[in-house]
Amino acid sequence: MACPLEQALAVMVTTFHKYSGKEGDKYKLSKAELKELLNKELPVFESKRMDEAEFKRLMNDLDHNKDGEMDFKEYICFLACITMGFNEFFKDGPAKQPRRK
Protein backbone atom coordinates (compact mmCIF):
# COMPACT_ATOMS: atom_id res chain seq x y z
CA MET A 1 0.00 0.00 0.00
CA ALA A 2 1.33 3.42 -0.94
CA CYS A 3 2.17 5.98 1.71
CA PRO A 4 0.14 9.22 1.83
CA LEU A 5 2.83 11.27 0.09
CA GLU A 6 3.13 8.69 -2.69
CA GLN A 7 -0.65 8.78 -3.08
CA ALA A 8 -0.58 12.59 -3.26
CA LEU A 9 2.07 12.48 -6.00
CA ALA A 10 0.03 9.95 -7.96
CA VAL A 11 -3.08 12.15 -7.65
CA MET A 12 -1.18 15.18 -9.00
CA VAL A 13 0.02 13.20 -12.03
CA THR A 14 -3.28 11.46 -12.77
CA THR A 15 -5.24 14.70 -12.35
CA PHE A 16 -3.06 16.40 -14.97
CA HIS A 17 -3.58 13.56 -17.44
CA LYS A 18 -7.30 13.39 -16.69
CA TYR A 19 -7.69 16.86 -18.23
CA SER A 20 -4.79 17.12 -20.68
CA GLY A 21 -5.21 16.08 -24.27
CA LYS A 22 -8.95 16.57 -24.60
CA GLU A 23 -7.98 19.27 -27.10
CA GLY A 24 -4.72 18.93 -29.03
CA ASP A 25 -1.51 17.79 -27.34
CA LYS A 26 -2.20 15.02 -24.82
CA TYR A 27 0.77 16.13 -22.70
CA LYS A 28 -0.41 19.72 -22.24
CA LEU A 29 -3.39 21.56 -20.81
CA SER A 30 -5.13 24.01 -23.11
CA LYS A 31 -6.68 27.11 -21.58
CA ALA A 32 -10.10 25.39 -21.57
CA GLU A 33 -8.66 22.24 -20.00
CA LEU A 34 -6.90 24.27 -17.30
CA LYS A 35 -10.09 26.16 -16.57
CA GLU A 36 -12.01 22.89 -16.24
CA LEU A 37 -9.32 21.42 -13.96
CA LEU A 38 -9.39 24.50 -11.71
CA ASN A 39 -13.18 24.50 -11.49
CA LYS A 40 -13.50 20.79 -10.72
CA GLU A 41 -10.34 19.95 -8.79
CA LEU A 42 -9.49 23.24 -7.03
CA PRO A 43 -12.84 24.75 -6.08
CA VAL A 44 -11.06 27.42 -4.04
CA PHE A 45 -10.34 29.05 -7.42
CA GLU A 46 -13.96 28.76 -8.52
CA SER A 47 -15.12 30.40 -5.31
CA LYS A 48 -12.97 33.40 -6.23
CA ARG A 49 -14.92 33.71 -9.51
CA MET A 50 -11.91 34.57 -11.63
CA ASP A 51 -12.91 36.76 -14.56
CA GLU A 52 -11.47 36.24 -18.04
CA ALA A 53 -8.77 38.91 -17.60
CA GLU A 54 -7.59 37.32 -14.34
CA PHE A 55 -7.56 33.90 -15.95
CA LYS A 56 -5.52 35.18 -18.91
CA ARG A 57 -3.05 36.79 -16.48
CA LEU A 58 -2.78 33.53 -14.53
CA MET A 59 -2.24 31.52 -17.71
CA ASN A 60 0.36 34.00 -18.95
CA ASP A 61 2.24 33.78 -15.64
CA LEU A 62 2.17 29.97 -15.67
CA ASP A 63 3.02 29.53 -19.35
CA HIS A 64 6.80 29.90 -19.08
CA ASN A 65 7.55 28.86 -22.68
CA LYS A 66 4.69 31.04 -24.04
CA ASP A 67 3.16 28.31 -26.22
CA GLY A 68 -0.40 29.04 -25.04
CA GLU A 69 -0.66 25.76 -23.12
CA MET A 70 0.48 24.38 -19.78
CA ASP A 71 2.87 21.45 -19.85
CA PHE A 72 3.44 19.14 -16.91
CA LYS A 73 6.44 21.11 -15.58
CA GLU A 74 4.43 24.34 -15.60
CA TYR A 75 1.54 22.54 -13.88
CA ILE A 76 3.80 21.21 -11.13
CA CYS A 77 5.32 24.68 -10.61
CA PHE A 78 1.76 26.01 -10.23
CA LEU A 79 0.90 23.33 -7.66
CA ALA A 80 4.14 24.08 -5.79
CA CYS A 81 3.20 27.78 -5.59
CA ILE A 82 -0.30 26.94 -4.36
CA THR A 83 1.17 24.54 -1.79
CA MET A 84 3.56 27.22 -0.50
CA GLY A 85 0.63 29.61 -0.15
CA PHE A 86 -1.37 27.01 1.77
CA ASN A 87 1.64 26.39 4.01
CA GLU A 88 1.92 30.08 4.83
CA PHE A 89 -1.79 30.29 5.56
CA PHE A 90 -1.96 27.20 7.77
CA LYS A 91 1.50 26.93 9.35
CA ASP A 92 0.57 28.70 12.57
CA GLY A 93 -3.16 28.02 12.41
CA PRO A 94 -3.90 25.21 14.89
CA ALA A 95 -1.47 26.38 17.58
CA LYS A 96 -2.90 29.91 17.70
CA GLN A 97 -6.54 28.89 17.79
CA PRO A 98 -8.14 28.33 21.21
CA ARG A 99 -8.92 24.75 22.10
CA ARG A 100 -12.54 23.68 22.28
CA LYS A 101 -13.75 22.22 25.55
C-alpha positions as CSV (number, residue, x, y, z in Angstrom):
1,M,0.0,0.0,0.0
2,A,1.3,3.4,-0.9
3,C,2.2,6.0,1.7
4,P,0.1,9.2,1.8
5,L,2.8,11.3,0.1
6,E,3.1,8.7,-2.7
7,Q,-0.6,8.8,-3.1
8,A,-0.6,12.6,-3.3
9,L,2.1,12.5,-6.0
10,A,0.0,10.0,-8.0
11,V,-3.1,12.2,-7.7
12,M,-1.2,15.2,-9.0
13,V,0.0,13.2,-12.0
14,T,-3.3,11.5,-12.8
15,T,-5.2,14.7,-12.4
16,F,-3.1,16.4,-15.0
17,H,-3.6,13.6,-17.4
18,K,-7.3,13.4,-16.7
19,Y,-7.7,16.9,-18.2
20,S,-4.8,17.1,-20.7
21,G,-5.2,16.1,-24.3
22,K,-9.0,16.6,-24.6
23,E,-8.0,19.3,-27.1
24,G,-4.7,18.9,-29.0
25,D,-1.5,17.8,-27.3
26,K,-2.2,15.0,-24.8
27,Y,0.8,16.1,-22.7
28,K,-0.4,19.7,-22.2
29,L,-3.4,21.6,-20.8
30,S,-5.1,24.0,-23.1
31,K,-6.7,27.1,-21.6
32,A,-10.1,25.4,-21.6
33,E,-8.7,22.2,-20.0
34,L,-6.9,24.3,-17.3
35,K,-10.1,26.2,-16.6
36,E,-12.0,22.9,-16.2
37,L,-9.3,21.4,-14.0
38,L,-9.4,24.5,-11.7
39,N,-13.2,24.5,-11.5
40,K,-13.5,20.8,-10.7
41,E,-10.3,20.0,-8.8
42,L,-9.5,23.2,-7.0
43,P,-12.8,24.8,-6.1
44,V,-11.1,27.4,-4.0
45,F,-10.3,29.1,-7.4
46,E,-14.0,28.8,-8.5
47,S,-15.1,30.4,-5.3
48,K,-13.0,33.4,-6.2
49,R,-14.9,33.7,-9.5
50,M,-11.9,34.6,-11.6
51,D,-12.9,36.8,-14.6
52,E,-11.5,36.2,-18.0
53,A,-8.8,38.9,-17.6
54,E,-7.6,37.3,-14.3
55,F,-7.6,33.9,-15.9
56,K,-5.5,35.2,-18.9
57,R,-3.1,36.8,-16.5
58,L,-2.8,33.5,-14.5
59,M,-2.2,31.5,-17.7
60,N,0.4,34.0,-18.9
61,D,2.2,33.8,-15.6
62,L,2.2,30.0,-15.7
63,D,3.0,29.5,-19.4
64,H,6.8,29.9,-19.1
65,N,7.5,28.9,-22.7
66,K,4.7,31.0,-24.0
67,D,3.2,28.3,-26.2
68,G,-0.4,29.0,-25.0
69,E,-0.7,25.8,-23.1
70,M,0.5,24.4,-19.8
71,D,2.9,21.5,-19.8
72,F,3.4,19.1,-16.9
73,K,6.4,21.1,-15.6
74,E,4.4,24.3,-15.6
75,Y,1.5,22.5,-13.9
76,I,3.8,21.2,-11.1
77,C,5.3,24.7,-10.6
78,F,1.8,26.0,-10.2
79,L,0.9,23.3,-7.7
80,A,4.1,24.1,-5.8
81,C,3.2,27.8,-5.6
82,I,-0.3,26.9,-4.4
83,T,1.2,24.5,-1.8
84,M,3.6,27.2,-0.5
85,G,0.6,29.6,-0.1
86,F,-1.4,27.0,1.8
87,N,1.6,26.4,4.0
88,E,1.9,30.1,4.8
89,F,-1.8,30.3,5.6
90,F,-2.0,27.2,7.8
91,K,1.5,26.9,9.3
92,D,0.6,28.7,12.6
93,G,-3.2,28.0,12.4
94,P,-3.9,25.2,14.9
95,A,-1.5,26.4,17.6
96,K,-2.9,29.9,17.7
97,Q,-6.5,28.9,17.8
98,P,-8.1,28.3,21.2
99,R,-8.9,24.7,22.1
100,R,-12.5,23.7,22.3
101,K,-13.7,22.2,25.6
